[in-house]
Amino acid sequence: MDYIIRPEIRVNAKEFDVVVCGAGTGGVIAALAAARAGARTAVVEYKGYVGGIAAEGGCGLHSFYNLWKPFPGVEKKKIVRGIPEEFIDRLTKVGGASGHNETMMNYGYDSDALCVDVELYKYTALQMLREAGVQVFLNTMVVDAVTEGNSIKGIITESHEGCGALMGRVFIDATGYGDLSARAGAPYTEPNDYAVANSMGIGGIDIDSYYSFLKENGALKEYAYGPRDGREGKLIRVDGNWENLPGDFGARARALGMHTVTTTLHDNYFMFIKLNYMMPESPVKAEALSDAEFELRRRQQGALKLLKDVIPGSQDAFIARTAPAITIRRARCIECEYDLSNEEIINATHFADDIFTYGFHDEAPKFQVKNGGTYGIPYRAIVPKKLTNLFSIGMMITSDHDAHMSTRNTVSCMGQGQAAGTAAALSALQGIADVRELPYGTLRAALEKGNVWFETEPVNYKE
């Protein structure tokens, strides 16, 4: 049998002003922004926690600042503020983040290092959502969209309870995969131009020994000091070039797709070791994704053995945590009203409809925003074509692969989230049927009230 016909069923529906699909890095901030703007807000997440890749990965949430260190005389500026910075401040107070710490050595990549505790990240994010009055639907999957013409009327969900519906005025797709956008009819592509990953935390392993080993072998590339188990001035981030190590260590790491950078907030623990795998098909393909899940867990075992072989005193190291599912860098690329280019990013371009300011590029030093400057992401870049009441944010925007190496970054997703959540709430509460008709001045004023910082004298300004 090639297919079956699913019978129609009657499902219970709930009404909201704003519905956010995906409670990951950007979705959490989007839901907070919408609820704080007065909208009845729901967020739907298929996992049992919130925080997404920022929480699952355990990597550094750097890039709140401009890249100032490689450019003598350039002022150090905190360029991402608002709800993202409020969240980090709160997380830091409970010991779940290191605060902002300067990167040493390889600061051409980023001048700012910020490490997180993944479990405190999840808890703090969920706590803030509940405090804001957001209705959070965990363990719930978005499976379809209810549309009328070019407008979304609601989403169909599935949970252990069964099938349900959430109706709304404005929707935000923060799924990472572009599930809502695709089901609602937005045009998209599947570039499959990035490796997928899974990260793990490793216990019984010492970052000081790792640092010493890399330094002694001329392989140390980057490090940062910060708080570790309540003590200041400790190593919290270390990276190295394993190609400089003796023997076959470098070749083994390459074969595993293993990144050599690690972060931690605790003694005898690596919060973050990442393994990459380039899938032969797009990560939206279910069978291929299942195969990739196994392959990455196989690689994790190989990486654990490699670390035991490399780092002195780590013979009793063990895998303490893994991400529960593959993390992606891109699945579907949603076609939006504006497609940001890498040339615009590295030339510090700002737009007449900037929604926030950013300055990080993940391919630095190959690509950097010139002169330690900043660029803006325009409002049009998060509005999908063909639909009137949808925003797509995070890793789903920007078709240019090199540009995407900046816009998909965790803190960029957070900034997009505050902009989308604010715009969604304003549109819903003011009865604006097409989000393109939201006056930019109204949005800009609301974002500034929410402590979003804008470059007041941009290097290059575009309509």
NORMO-V830829 format. One record per residue. N is the residue number from 0. RES is the residue in three letters. SS is DSSP state (h for helix, s for strand, l for the rest). PHI is phi as a letter, one per 30 degrees, with the letter a starting at -180 (* if undefined). OMEGA is omega in whole degrees, -180 to 180 (999 if undefined). Layout:
BEGIN
<<N,RES,SS,PHI,OMEGA> <N,RES,SS,PHI,OMEGA>>
END
This chain:
BEGIN
<<0,MET,l,*,-177> <1,ASP,l,d,-178> <2,TYR,l,a,171> <3,ILE,l,b,174> <4,ILE,l,c,-179> <5,ARG,l,d,-178> <6,PRO,l,d,175> <7,GLU,l,d,178> <8,ILE,l,b,177> <9,ARG,l,c,-177> <10,VAL,l,b,177> <11,ASN,l,d,-178> <12,ALA,s,b,176> <13,LYS,s,c,-173> <14,GLU,s,c,176> <15,PHE,l,b,171> <16,ASP,l,d,-177> <17,VAL,s,b,176> <18,VAL,s,b,179> <19,VAL,s,c,179> <20,CYS,s,c,-177> <21,GLY,l,j,-180> <22,ALA,l,c,178> <23,GLY,l,c,-175> <24,THR,h,e,179> <25,GLY,h,d,-176> <26,GLY,h,d,177> <27,VAL,h,d,-178> <28,ILE,h,d,178> <29,ALA,h,d,-179> <30,ALA,h,d,177> <31,LEU,h,d,-179> <32,ALA,h,d,-179> <33,ALA,h,d,-179> <34,ALA,h,d,180> <35,ARG,h,d,177> <36,ALA,l,d,175> <37,GLY,l,j,-178> <38,ALA,l,d,170> <39,ARG,l,d,-167> <40,THR,s,b,172> <41,ALA,s,b,173> <42,VAL,s,b,-176> <43,VAL,s,c,-178> <44,GLU,l,b,-175> <45,TYR,l,d,175> <46,LYS,l,c,-177> <47,GLY,l,c,-180> <48,TYR,l,a,178> <49,VAL,l,c,178> <50,GLY,l,j,173> <51,GLY,h,h,-172> <52,ILE,h,d,179> <53,ALA,h,d,179> <54,ALA,h,d,-177> <55,GLU,h,d,-176> <56,GLY,h,d,-176> <57,GLY,l,i,-179> <58,CYS,l,d,179> <59,GLY,l,d,174> <60,LEU,l,c,180> <61,HIS,l,d,172> <62,SER,l,i,170> <63,PHE,l,d,-179> <64,TYR,s,c,169> <65,ASN,l,d,177> <66,LEU,l,d,-173> <67,TRP,l,c,-170> <68,LYS,l,d,-180> <69,PRO,l,d,-175> <70,PHE,l,c,-177> <71,PRO,l,e,178> <72,GLY,l,i,179> <73,VAL,l,d,-178> <74,GLU,l,d,173> <75,LYS,l,d,-177> <76,LYS,l,b,171> <77,LYS,s,d,-171> <78,ILE,l,c,176> <79,VAL,l,c,-176> <80,ARG,l,b,175> <81,GLY,h,i,-178> <82,ILE,h,d,178> <83,PRO,h,e,-180> <84,GLU,h,d,175> <85,GLU,h,e,179> <86,PHE,h,d,-179> <87,ILE,h,d,178> <88,ASP,h,e,180> <89,ARG,h,d,179> <90,LEU,h,d,179> <91,THR,h,d,-178> <92,LYS,h,d,-180> <93,VAL,l,c,178> <94,GLY,l,i,-178> <95,GLY,l,c,176> <96,ALA,s,a,-175> <97,SER,l,d,-168> <98,GLY,l,i,-177> <99,HIS,l,c,-177> <100,ASN,s,b,-177> <101,GLU,s,d,176> <102,THR,s,d,179> <103,MET,s,c,179> <104,MET,s,i,-170> <105,ASN,l,d,-175> <106,TYR,l,d,171> <107,GLY,l,d,177> <108,TYR,l,d,174> <109,ASP,l,a,-179> <110,SER,l,d,-170> <111,ASP,s,b,177> <112,ALA,s,c,-180> <113,LEU,l,b,-177> <114,CYS,l,c,-176> <115,VAL,s,b,169> <116,ASP,l,c,-169> <117,VAL,h,d,-177> <118,GLU,h,d,176> <119,LEU,h,d,175> <120,TYR,h,d,-179> <121,LYS,h,e,-176> <122,TYR,h,d,-177> <123,THR,h,d,179> <124,ALA,h,d,179> <125,LEU,h,d,178> <126,GLN,h,d,-179> <127,MET,h,d,177> <128,LEU,h,d,-180> <129,ARG,h,d,179> <130,GLU,h,d,-178> <131,ALA,l,d,180> <132,GLY,l,i,177> <133,VAL,l,d,173> <134,GLN,s,d,-174> <135,VAL,s,c,177> <136,PHE,s,c,178> <137,LEU,l,c,-178> <138,ASN,l,h,-176> <139,THR,l,b,-175> <140,MET,s,c,172> <141,VAL,s,d,-176> <142,VAL,s,c,180> <143,ASP,s,a,177> <144,ALA,s,c,173> <145,VAL,s,c,-175> <146,THR,s,b,174> <147,GLU,s,b,-173> <148,GLY,l,i,180> <149,ASN,l,c,179> <150,SER,s,b,175> <151,ILE,s,c,179> <152,LYS,s,c,-179> <153,GLY,s,a,175> <154,ILE,s,b,174> <155,ILE,s,c,-179> <156,THR,s,b,173> <157,GLU,s,b,176> <158,SER,s,b,177> <159,HIS,l,d,178> <160,GLU,l,d,-178> <161,GLY,s,k,-176> <162,CYS,s,d,178> <163,GLY,s,b,179> <164,ALA,s,b,174> <165,LEU,s,c,-180> <166,MET,s,c,-178> <167,GLY,l,a,178> <168,ARG,l,c,179> <169,VAL,s,b,-175> <170,PHE,s,b,177> <171,ILE,s,b,176> <172,ASP,s,c,176> <173,ALA,l,b,-176> <174,THR,l,d,-174> <175,GLY,l,i,-180> <176,TYR,l,d,-177> <177,GLY,l,i,-175> <178,ASP,h,d,-179> <179,LEU,h,d,-179> <180,SER,h,e,-179> <181,ALA,h,d,-178> <182,ARG,h,d,-180> <183,ALA,h,d,176> <184,GLY,l,j,176> <185,ALA,l,d,177> <186,PRO,l,d,-178> <187,TYR,s,a,172> <188,THR,s,b,175> <189,GLU,l,b,-172> <190,PRO,l,d,-174> <191,ASN,l,h,-176> <192,ASP,l,c,178> <193,TYR,l,b,170> <194,ALA,l,d,169> <195,VAL,s,d,-174> <196,ALA,s,b,164> <197,ASN,s,b,-180> <198,SER,s,c,-179> <199,MET,s,b,170> <200,GLY,s,c,-175> <201,ILE,s,b,178> <202,GLY,s,c,178> <203,GLY,l,i,-176> <204,ILE,l,b,-167> <205,ASP,l,c,-178> <206,ILE,h,d,177> <207,ASP,h,d,177> <208,SER,h,d,177> <209,TYR,h,d,178> <210,TYR,h,e,-178> <211,SER,h,d,-179> <212,PHE,h,d,179> <213,LEU,h,d,-178> <214,LYS,h,d,-179> <215,GLU,h,d,-179> <216,ASN,l,c,179> <217,GLY,l,i,-176> <218,ALA,l,c,-180> <219,LEU,s,d,-176> <220,LYS,s,c,-173> <221,GLU,s,a,174> <222,TYR,s,a,177> <223,ALA,s,a,177> <224,TYR,s,c,178> <225,GLY,s,a,-179> <226,PRO,s,d,177> <227,ARG,s,b,-175> <228,ASP,l,h,174> <229,GLY,l,i,-180> <230,ARG,s,c,-178> <231,GLU,s,d,174> <232,GLY,s,i,-180> <233,LYS,s,c,175> <234,LEU,s,d,178> <235,ILE,s,b,180> <236,ARG,s,b,179> <237,VAL,s,b,175> <238,ASP,s,b,-179> <239,GLY,s,b,175> <240,ASN,l,c,-174> <241,TRP,h,d,177> <242,GLU,h,d,180> <243,ASN,h,d,-179> <244,LEU,l,d,179> <245,PRO,l,d,176> <246,GLY,l,i,-173> <247,ASP,l,c,-177> <248,PHE,h,e,-179> <249,GLY,h,d,180> <250,ALA,h,d,179> <251,ARG,h,d,179> <252,ALA,h,d,179> <253,ARG,h,d,-178> <254,ALA,h,d,-180> <255,LEU,h,c,-174> <256,GLY,l,i,-171> <257,MET,s,c,172> <258,HIS,l,d,-176> <259,THR,l,c,179> <260,VAL,l,d,173> <261,THR,s,b,175> <262,THR,s,b,176> <263,THR,l,a,168> <264,LEU,l,c,-174> <265,HIS,l,b,174> <266,ASP,l,d,174> <267,ASN,l,h,-180> <268,TYR,s,a,170> <269,PHE,s,c,-180> <270,MET,s,d,-166> <271,PHE,s,b,165> <272,ILE,s,b,-171> <273,LYS,s,c,175> <274,LEU,s,c,-179> <275,ASN,s,c,175> <276,TYR,s,b,178> <277,MET,l,d,-178> <278,MET,l,d,177> <279,PRO,l,d,179> <280,GLU,l,b,177> <281,SER,l,e,179> <282,PRO,l,d,173> <283,VAL,l,d,-179> <284,LYS,l,d,-169> <285,ALA,h,d,-177> <286,GLU,h,d,179> <287,ALA,h,d,179> <288,LEU,h,d,177> <289,SER,h,d,177> <290,ASP,h,d,-179> <291,ALA,h,d,178> <292,GLU,h,e,179> <293,PHE,h,d,-177> <294,GLU,h,e,-179> <295,LEU,h,d,177> <296,ARG,h,d,172> <297,ARG,h,d,-180> <298,ARG,h,d,178> <299,GLN,h,d,178> <300,GLN,h,d,177> <301,GLY,h,d,180> <302,ALA,h,d,177> <303,LEU,h,e,179> <304,LYS,h,d,180> <305,LEU,h,d,179> <306,LEU,h,d,176> <307,LYS,h,d,180> <308,ASP,h,d,-173> <309,VAL,h,c,-169> <310,ILE,l,c,-180> <311,PRO,l,e,176> <312,GLY,l,i,-176> <313,SER,l,c,-175> <314,GLN,l,d,180> <315,ASP,l,c,180> <316,ALA,l,d,-178> <317,PHE,s,b,177> <318,ILE,s,d,-177> <319,ALA,s,c,179> <320,ARG,s,a,170> <321,THR,s,b,171> <322,ALA,l,d,-176> <323,PRO,l,d,179> <324,ALA,l,a,176> <325,ILE,l,e,171> <326,THR,s,c,-174> <327,ILE,l,c,171> <328,ARG,l,c,175> <329,ARG,l,a,171> <330,ALA,l,b,174> <331,ARG,l,d,172> <332,CYS,s,c,-176> <333,ILE,s,d,178> <334,GLU,l,d,-179> <335,CYS,s,c,-175> <336,GLU,l,d,174> <337,TYR,l,b,-178> <338,ASP,l,c,-175> <339,LEU,l,d,-179> <340,SER,l,c,177> <341,ASN,h,d,178> <342,GLU,h,d,178> <343,GLU,h,d,180> <344,ILE,h,d,-174> <345,ILE,h,d,177> <346,ASN,l,c,172> <347,ALA,l,h,-177> <348,THR,s,d,172> <349,HIS,s,c,-172> <350,PHE,s,b,178> <351,ALA,l,d,180> <352,ASP,l,b,175> <353,ASP,s,e,175> <354,ILE,s,c,168> <355,PHE,s,a,-175> <356,THR,s,c,-177> <357,TYR,s,b,-177> <358,GLY,l,a,-174> <359,PHE,l,c,173> <360,HIS,l,b,-175> <361,ASP,l,d,176> <362,GLU,l,c,175> <363,ALA,l,d,5> <364,PRO,l,d,177> <365,LYS,l,e,176> <366,PHE,l,b,175> <367,GLN,l,b,171> <368,VAL,l,d,-167> <369,LYS,h,d,174> <370,ASN,h,i,-179> <371,GLY,h,i,-174> <372,GLY,l,c,-176> <373,THR,l,b,172> <374,TYR,s,b,180> <375,GLY,s,c,170> <376,ILE,s,c,-177> <377,PRO,s,d,178> <378,TYR,h,e,-178> <379,ARG,h,e,-175> <380,ALA,h,d,179> <381,ILE,h,c,180> <382,VAL,l,c,-179> <383,PRO,s,d,175> <384,LYS,l,d,171> <385,LYS,l,i,-180> <386,LEU,l,b,-171> <387,THR,l,c,-172> <388,ASN,l,b,-178> <389,LEU,s,b,168> <390,PHE,s,c,172> <391,SER,s,c,-174> <392,ILE,l,b,175> <393,GLY,l,i,-174> <394,MET,l,d,-178> <395,MET,l,c,-177> <396,ILE,l,c,172> <397,THR,l,i,-177> <398,SER,l,d,180> <399,ASP,l,d,-175> <400,HIS,h,e,-178> <401,ASP,h,d,176> <402,ALA,h,d,-180> <403,HIS,h,d,177> <404,MET,h,d,173> <405,SER,h,c,-172> <406,THR,h,d,-179> <407,ARG,l,d,-177> <408,ASN,l,e,-172> <409,THR,h,e,-176> <410,VAL,h,d,173> <411,SER,h,d,177> <412,CYS,h,e,178> <413,MET,h,d,179> <414,GLY,h,d,176> <415,GLN,h,d,-180> <416,GLY,h,d,179> <417,GLN,h,d,179> <418,ALA,h,d,-178> <419,ALA,h,d,180> <420,GLY,h,d,178> <421,THR,h,d,-180> <422,ALA,h,d,180> <423,ALA,h,d,-180> <424,ALA,h,d,179> <425,LEU,h,d,-179> <426,SER,h,d,-178> <427,ALA,h,d,-175> <428,LEU,h,d,179> <429,GLN,l,c,177> <430,GLY,l,i,180> <431,ILE,l,d,-173> <432,ALA,l,d,-180> <433,ASP,l,c,-175> <434,VAL,h,d,176> <435,ARG,h,d,-177> <436,GLU,h,d,177> <437,LEU,l,d,-180> <438,PRO,l,d,-177> <439,TYR,h,d,180> <440,GLY,h,e,178> <441,THR,h,d,179> <442,LEU,h,d,-178> <443,ARG,h,e,180> <444,ALA,h,d,180> <445,ALA,h,d,179> <446,LEU,h,d,178> <447,GLU,h,d,175> <448,LYS,h,d,177> <449,GLY,l,d,175> <450,ASN,l,i,171> <451,VAL,l,d,-177> <452,TRP,l,c,178> <453,PHE,l,c,175> <454,GLU,l,d,-173> <455,THR,l,d,178> <456,GLU,l,b,-176> <457,PRO,l,d,-180> <458,VAL,l,d,-177> <459,ASN,s,b,-171> <460,TYR,s,b,-176> <461,LYS,s,b,171> <462,GLU,l,d,999>>
END
